[in-house]
């Protein structure tokens, strides 16, 4: 099964990804890395660096058929949502809508949305339930409540299975200590840095905190067990902030030995090594859920309950921060890098101006040089300067070059003794100015236009390259999956070709042979050495063991009463495959019914399997095999019904000699291949026909036991799946009915049968 986790590199997302991976899911992650960190996750997964609003997300859904989507990606800073509500809405609302649309389009089975208990009315003082009034007081709260409404809309209108989980204050390892909701992490970080804690709440304030792994457990269990639209996920208990600080003090404060001499003796005194300083400050901005949040509905529907106490959770969180945060967060390095980037950006912006001025200085000295050697009438360096700057830098710099060149031109005329005022009316001056302005403007504008066009093309090219890289990634992934599937079809042991080859051994007309071969088929396909097959009685109230794995050492009862196992009752009623997801040691890991004529006639029970193989893939594989077995059995039953007159002595339930020998041969085969026991009893009374012995025996034996005529017209009783000590009870019952029997040893009858030519 496949799960997509948005925000999977974040605080809650990384823990969620680890849980689904341990449960056997293929994990896919969408994260734009704005707050998440790749270091948070060390499991096998597929990652897409995308925003949940990105159009490329459709490629992700197209490439993988997701069973579950867990939507955790969000901007969770309340203060930022107040400052920039449009950015908050873009990610938290539009991003959610994009995920819902794609999940609905690509038939996702379950969509889980991470909401918040902050949507409730803050003035309510009773334990808040899912039906209580919601009054959001920040853009963040509005986005979460709106998200719940969109989930409800997609569920009612489009049939997408959605559930909204309202988290209370979540804490634990990997929480961002710079976020305003990472209070416990912030306290721990300050303690480890020997800094004073500023408690933002008053001394008596209580807060509902829940450990992150309890939240993740609720997320996972909501995939299968939940049918509600909205659930509170909390501990339903408020903790005093002083209690939290005391736990941190006890965890952080260690004893350090001090040695001193008294009367010539060395004594040791232990004293605390560190202390935790707390400064209480007023805080008007309440970002924490202070009212108790009821979790009764979640406990009932999810079969879930928070298992981590506050002290356990804080201790685990402390240990993680101590290991991963030596000093303060790497924010100073980030600021240093940002300042360096800012200086580089300013230098890049100033460089054209500096180069322009430098070029003008060169032109100034060249103009002076040309006057000395009377070449100014031949070459106009100022015009060349304007042309070069216009071509290289565009309109802005060419405008500066025009102004500087005109200024230099006026300066040169002034140096020659001409009146500056009269120059305004000089035709040659106006022509020169006009020429500078015209050439500079035309070249500058042309260069600017080309530069803008080139930038647009480059941006388009980068976008196309980015899209190509992404699509190429998706193509490579799809190609890899396709290759794996082709290899499975061609060479894997669970390919259809091999399944057909294996199950072709079931192509027989005797049910006994089909059951015997079925065990080997299931062993080979499902990779298990503990396969058992039970027949279901006609009244469907008992199961009888009829075949099992040869090497199995399990002590499984040979007869089971159906009413003792509600799971078996459900299988017989629903005719669906059962998977032991609760790992009940008294039940098989998987059970599959064999249905013939709309009635369960047998159960395939697989008692041992690797946990990771309890997947939807293996369920489907078992279903395919069961259907093939059902087909063989149905054909065998129809064949047996058609030849029933040939099998039994007319008017009796006694197998004739020919068919009894065939049946006995099949039992010998099953014993050799699968170690399936059976016992053959011989009736001593030679007048068994006259004394109505077969009828009396028929009322005593089980459904899959048989009465038959031997080679010398003796009457035999064949007890299926029975050991010698168990057969003693049958002999005793028959003796009580005045029917005397004895065990038939292998060399007396079996050898004759095994060497006899039999028609199958």
N, C-alpha and C positions, 0 to 999 in steps of 0.2 A: 504494500500500500504506500501511497505517496502523500506527503504533507508539504504544503507551502506555508512558510512562516515569514510574514512581512515584519521588518524590524528584527530579524533573527540574530543580528550581531549585538543587539542591545542587552540591557540588564535582564528583563524578564524573557526576552526572545531567545537568548543563548541558552538559558536553563530549559526553556520549552523544547528547543531543538534537541538538546541532549536527551530529554525524557522520551521524545518520540523515536529517536534513534535507538535507544535501549529497548523500546517496545517493538522493534523490527520494521519501522517505517523507513522509506527513502526520504531524506530531508532535502528540501529546496528552500533557498533563502533569497528574498528581495530586501535590499538595504542600501540606502544612499550614503551610509557611513558618516552622516552629519553628527551623530552622537554615538553610534555603535562602533565597536572595535573588532577587527578580525581575530585579535588575540583571545577574545572571549570564548572562541569555539575551536575545539581540537578533534571534532568527529568528522567522519566522511559525509560530505554534503555537496550540493551544487549551489553556487553563489552567482547572483546577478546584481551588479552594482547599478541600481535603478531607483528612481523615486516611484512611489506608488501612483503618482499622477502621470507617469511617462507612458506614451503610446506604445512603447516597445514591450510593455508588460504583456500585450496580447501574444507576442511571440513565445513568451515563457509558458503561457497557458496552452498554446497550440502544441508545444513540443512535449508536454507532459500531461498525462491524464490524472489530475490531482483528485484524491479522495477527500482530503480535508484542507481547508484554508484557515489559518490562525492569523487574524489581522491585529498585529501589535504596533505597527508603525504609526507614530503620532508625535506631534510637538506637545510635550507635557508641561512646559514651563508656563505657569499661570501669569506671571508678571509680563513675560514676553507676549502672551496672547492679548493682554490689555494694551500693550504698546503698539503691537502690529496685528490687529485682529484679522486682516485680510490674508496674511501669511498663514496664520493658524487655521483659518477656514480652508485655504487652498489644500493643505496637507490632510487635515483631520476630516474634512467633509468631502472634498472633491476626490481625494485619494481613496477614501472608503467607497464612494460611489463607483469609481473605476474598478475596484476589486470586486464589488458586488456584481457589476455588469458582467465581468469576465467569468466569475464563479458560476453565475446563472447560465451564461452562454455555453460554457464547457462542462456543464452538468456535474458540478462539485457536490458531493454527498452532504457535507456539513461545513458551515461557515461560522467561525467563532470570532466575535468582536469584543475587544477589550475596552469596556466602558469604565466609568469611575463612580464611586459612591459620592463624589462631590456634587453630583447633579441634584441631590436631595435638598429640601428646604433646611437651611442651617439652624433655624430657630426651633425645630422639633427636638424634644428632649427624650422621647421614648425610643426604645430599640427600633430602628428604621427597617421596615419591611419593603418588599418589592412593590407594594401597592400604595406606599406613602407618597405624599405630594413632592413633586420635583420643582425647584425654583433655582435655576442656575444663576450665579452672580458674577460670572466671568465669561469671556469668549471661549475659553477652553471648556467650561462646563456646557455651554451652548452647543459646541461642536460634538461633544460626547452624547448629549441628549438627542441632538439631531441625527447622529449616527444610529442610535437605537431605533429611532422612528423609521429611518431608511431600511434597516434590517427587517423590521416588522412589515414594511411595505413589500419588500422583495419576497418575504415568506408568504404573505397572504395573496399577493397578486401573481407571483411567478412560481411559487412552490419551492423556492430555495430554502433548505433547512438552515435557519440561522439561530444563534443564541448569543445574547449579550451578557457578559459577566461584569458586574460592578465591583471592582476591586476597592478595598479600603487602602490604608497606607502600607504599601509593600516595601520591605527592606530585605537586605541580604548582600552576599558577595556580588561584585561587579557593578554595583549601583554607582552612578556618576555623582561624585561628592560635590561637584560644582552646581548641580541642579538643585532647585529649591526644595524638592521633595526627598532628597537623600540625606535626611536629618541624622539618622544613626550613623551612616557612613561618614558624614561630615564630623560628627563628634569623635568617632574613632580616629580619623585622620589627624584631628587636632591633638588628641591625646598622644598619638604616636610621635607627633612633632613637638611634644611638650609645650603646647600652646593652651591658652585659656579657652574654655568653652563658653560661648555666649548663648544661653538658653533663651530662645525667642518666645517661649510661652511662659506664663506665670507659673508659680510654684505648684499650684493646685490643679493645673490643667491636665486633662487625661486625653490620650489619643489611642485610637484603634489601629494597632500595628499587626501585620501578618507577614510571616516569613515566606520568601519567594518560592521555596519548594512546595509549600502548601498550596500556593496559587497555581503552580505548574501542575500539581496533581489534580486540581479541580478542572483545569483546561483539558487535560488528557481524558479524564473521566466523562467530561461533557460530550466527547465525540460519540460515545456509544449509549450512555444511559439517560441523557437529558432530553426532555420534550418541551420544556418551558421556553418562553421567549427571553426572560430576564431572570438572573439569579445574583444575589449578593454573595461575594466571596470575602469572608472576614473571619475573625476569631470570636466576634460578638462579645468582646471584652475590652474595656478601656484601661490603659496603663498610665500610671502617674509618671510624668517626665522625670521626677526625682528617682523613681525606681529604676528607670533606664540608666541614669547616671551612676547609681549605686552598683548596678551590675557591671558597668564598664570599669568602675573603680576597682571592684573586686577582681576583675579579669586582668586589669593592667597593673595593679600594685603587686609587686613581688617582694619577697624578703631577701635582704642582703646580709650576709654574716659580717659581724665586726668582732675582732679578736682583741683581748686585753688581758693583762696579767694581774692577778690578785693573790697576794701571799705566795708568790712563786708558782702559782698554777695558771695555766692558760684556759681562759673561759671564752665562750662564744655567746654573743648577743645578736639576735635577729631583729632587724628593724626594716620598715618599709623603704624600698629603694626609690619609688616615685610617688607622686601625688597628682591628683586631678583637680584643677582649679575651675570653678564654675562662676560665671557672672550672669546674673539674671537681668534681662533687659525687656523692656516693653515692646510688644509687637502688635500692631493694629491689623496687619494683613494676615488673615487666617487661611493658610493654604492646606491645613490638615483637617481631616474629618474627625470631629470631636464627639459626635453623637455615636452611641453604640449601634453597630450595623447587624441586624439579625441574619444569621446564616442557617436557620432551621430548614428552609426550603431546599437549600443546596445540599444539606446533610441528608435529607430525605430522598431527593431525586437522584443525586449523584452517587449515593453510597460513599460519601466523602466526609471527612472531618479533619480540621487542622491538627497535626500531630506534634508540631514543634512548639515547645513553650517559649516564652519570651527570652528566658535565660539561655536556652539551647541555641535559639536563633542568633542572639547577640554574640554568644561565644564563637559560633561558627563564622559569623561575619567578621568579628575581630581577628580571628586567626587568618582569614583570607587577606584582609587589609594589611596585617602585619607582614605577611609573606610577599605581597605585591606592591606595597607602598612604603618605600624606605623613608622618604621625606615627602614634602608636599607634592601635589600633583604636578605634572610637567607643564604647567601653565606658563611659568617664566620663560622656558625655552621656546614655547609657542609664541609668546609676545616678542621675544628677541628675533625670531624668524620673521614675524609679521613686520617689525620695524625695519629689518634689513630689506624686505621686499618693498616696503614703502619708499625707502631711500633709492632703491633701484628704479622704481617707477618715476620718482621725481627727476632723477638724473636723465632718464630716457625722454621725459617731456622737455627738459631744459636743453638737451643736446642740440636740437635744430637751431635754437636761438643763439647758442654759443658758436656754432659753426657759421651761422649767418654773419655774426659780428666779426668773426675771424676772417671770413672771406671779404667783408667790407674793408677791413684794415689793409688787406693785401691790395685791394683795388685802389685804396687811397694812396698808397706808396707808388703803385704803378702809374697812377695819374700824375703824380709829382715827377716821376721819372720821364714820362712822355712829354711833359712841358719843357724839360731841360733839353731834350733831343728833338723837339719840334715834330713829334709823331702823333700828337693828340688829334690832329685833323684827320689822320689816317685810321687810327684805332680808337674806338670809344670803349674803354674798359668798363665804364659804368653800365653800358648797355649789355655787354657780355656778362657782367655780374648778375644783372636782372634776369637774363635768359637762363643762366645756369641755375640760379636759385629757384626760378619758376619751374624749370623742368624737374629738378631734384626734389623740392619740398612742397610745391603747390602754392595755392592762393595766399594763405596766411603769411608765409615767409616771403613770397614775392612782393606782397604789399609793403612789408617792412623794407625790403630791398629797394622798392620804388621811392619810398620816403627818404631813405638814406642817400640814394643816388641823386635825387633832386636837390637835397641839401648840399651834397658835395659839389654839384654843378653850380649852384648859387655861390658857394664859397669860392670856387675857382674864378668865377667872373668878378667877384668882389676883390680877389687878390690881384686881378689884372687892372684895377682902378675904375671899373664901371660902377655907376650908381645902382644900388640894389633896387630902389623904387622904380627906376626907369626900366629895369629888366622885365617888370611885369607886362609892360606894353611892347616889349621886344618880340617880334615875330619869331625869330630864331629860338628864343628861350621857350616860347609857348610850343613851338614845334617839338623841341627836345623833350619837354615835359610830357607832351601828348604821346610822343613815341615811347617814352619809358612806361607811361601808364598803360598804353594800349598793349604793348608787347608783354609787359609783366602780367597784366590782367588776363590776357588771352592764354598765355602759357600756363600761368598759375591755375586758372580755372580748368583748363584742359587736363593738366596733371592731376588736379584735385578730383575731377570727374572720373578719370581713369583709375585713380587710387581708390575712390569709393567703390567703383564697379569691381575693381580687383579684390577689395576687401570682402564685398558681398559674395563674389565667386569663391574666394578662399574659405569664407564661412560655410557656404553651401558645400564646398568640397570636403571640409572637415566634418560637417554633419553627415555627408554621404559616406565618408571613410568610417566614421564612428558607427553609422548604421550598418555598413558593410561588415565591419569587424564583428558587430553584435550578431548579424544574421549568419556570418561565417561560423561563429561560435555555435549558434543554434544548429546550423547545418552539420557541423562536425559532431555535435552531441547526438543529433538524430541519426547520423550515419553510423555512429558507434552503437547506438541502441539497435538500429536495423541489422548491423553486422552480428551483434550478439544474438538477436532473434533468429537470424538465418543459421548461425552456428548451432543454436538450440534445436532448430527444426531438423538440421542435417545430422548432428552428431550427439545431441544430448540424450540422456537416458529417459527424460520425461517428454521427449518430442512425440508428436502424434504418430510418426512412423514407428518409433520404438514401442509406444504404447500399443499400437496395433499388433506389432510383432509379438509382444509379451502376452497380450490378451488373446492372441490366436490359439494359445494353449487351452482356452476355455471352450473351444469349438467342439463340444461333445454333447451327447444326448442324455447322459445320466447325471442327475443333480448331485449325486455323491462325488462324481469325478470333478464336476464344476467347482464344488466347495473346496475340494482338496487342492485343486490348481489355483483357486482364488488366493489362498494364503501366500503362495509364492509370488503371484502377480503383485499383490499389495506390498509385500516385503521389498521387491525390486524397485517398484515405482516410488513408494513413500519412504524408502530408506529406513525401515524399522525391522527389528528382529522380534518384536512382540505383537504379532497380529493374531487376533482371535475372531472366529466367526460363530455367532450364536443363531440358532434357528428360533423363530417365534412361534409359539403354539397357536393352534387354530383359534382359540379363544383370546389370544393375544394377552395372556396374563402371566406367561412364563417364558424365559429364555433358556435354551439348552445349548451347551457348548458342543459344536459338531466338528470343528477343525481349529488348529492353532499352529503357530510357528514351531518348527522342530526344535530349535535351540532355546526357546523361551524358558526361563527359570522362574517365572512369576507364579505365585500361588493364587490362581484365579478360580473362583467357584464355578462348578460346571452347570449349576442351575441357579437362575436368578429370578426372583419374583418382581414383576414389572412395577407393582404398586410401591415397592420400596425405593424406587428411584424416579423422582419427578422428571429428571432429564430424559430417561428412557421413555416415559409416558409421553412426553412432548414430541420425541422423535417419531413414535408410532402414530401420534395424532397429526403432526404437521408434515411428516415425511421429509424433513429437512436435515441437513448435516449438522452435527453438534460439535462445537469446539470448546474444550475445557479451558477457558480463559482465566478462570479463578484458580486453576492448578489444583483442583481437588484430588488428593492422592487416591481416593477410593474409586475414581472414574477414569476411563480412558482419556487420552489427550484428544482423540477425534473418534467420532462414531458416524457411520453412514448407513442409512437403511437401504435394503434391497426390496424394491417394490415390484410386485407382479400382480396384474389385474387390480390395481389400485389398493393393494393390501400389502403390508410389510410382512415379508416371509422370513427375513433374516437381517442381522445387524453385523456390519463389519466394525470391529473395535481395534483401534491402534493405541496400545497402552504407553509406549515410550516414543517420544519425538524430541528433537532439539527445540528449545523454546523459540528460537528465531524462525523455525519452520512453521510456526502456527500463524501462517499468513493467509491472505485471501487467495493468493496464487495456489497454495497447496490445498486449500479447501476446494477450489475449482478443479484442481487436478484429481482429487479424490472423487469428486462428483462425476467427472468424465469416466473414470475407471468403474465407478459403481454403476453407471448407466450401461457400460459395456457388459459388465457382469450380469446385470439385470436382463439384458438382451439374451445372453447365453442361457440363463436360468429359465427365462420365460419359454424359450425354445425347447429346453429340456423337459419342462413341465408339460408343455403341449404334446411333445413326443410320447412322454410316459402315459399321458391320458389316452392317447390314440392307441397305444399297445397294451392298455391295462388288461385286456382279456388274455393277451399272450403271456403276461407276467405272472398272473395269479391262477391258482387252481380254481376252476369255475365255482362261484358261489362262496368262496372263502377269502381270507386275508393271508393265505399261505402262498409264498413265492414258489413257483415251480422250480425243478432242479436246474434247468438251463439258466434262468435269470438269477437264481440264488447263487450259482457259481460266479456269474458276472459280478454281482454285488459283492461277494466275498473277495473276489480279485481286486476290486476297487478299494476295499478296506485294507487289504494287504499293501497295495500301492501307497495309500495315504499314511500307513504306519511307517513305511520305509522312507517316504519323502518328508513327512511332517511330524513324525513321531506321534501320530494320533492313535491312541489306544482303542482296542475293541476286544471283546470276549465272545467266544463261540461256545455255547452250551448244547449238549446233546441230550434229548429226552430219552430216558431208558425204556419207557413203556412202548413196546412195539405195536400195540393196539391203540395208538393215539387217535386214530380216526373214529373208532367206535366209542371211545371214552370222552369225546368232545374236548380233548386237551387243548387244541389250538385256540378255541374260543375262550377258554379259561385263561390261557397265557396272554391272549390279546388284551384282556381287561387289566392286566398287571403291568405290562411293559410300556415304555414311553413311545412317543410319536416317531422317533427316529431309530427305534429298535425294530427288528424284523424276525418273522417266522418263515422258515423255508425247508424245502425237502432236499436231502442230500443225495449223493450218488447211489446209495443203496436203500433208498426210500426211508431213511431215518428222518426224524423231525429234529430240526435245529433251531436254536434261538440265538440271534446275533445282537449283542448289546453294544451299541455305538458309544465311543468315547468313554469307555469304562475300564478300570483297572481290576485286577484279580480280587483284591480285598473288597472292592465295591460290589463285585458280582456275587460275593458271598451272601449279601443281604437279599439279592434276587433269588438265589438258590433256596435260601431259608423261607422266603415268602411262598415260593412254588411248593416246597415241601409241606408247608401248612395247608396247601390246596391238594395234597396227595399227588403231586407231580414230582417225580424223581428225575433229577438232571445231574450231569457231570461235565467238568471242563474238558474241552477237546484240545489236546496239545498240538503244536504246530506240525510235528512230523506225522500226525495221524491223518490230517485232512488238508492242511494248508499246502503242503508240498504237492499234493495231487492237483490242486487248483492252479498253483503258480506255473505248473508245467503243462497245464491243459490249454489247448488252443481255444481261445475265446473270441467271440465276435463282439466288437465294441459298437 
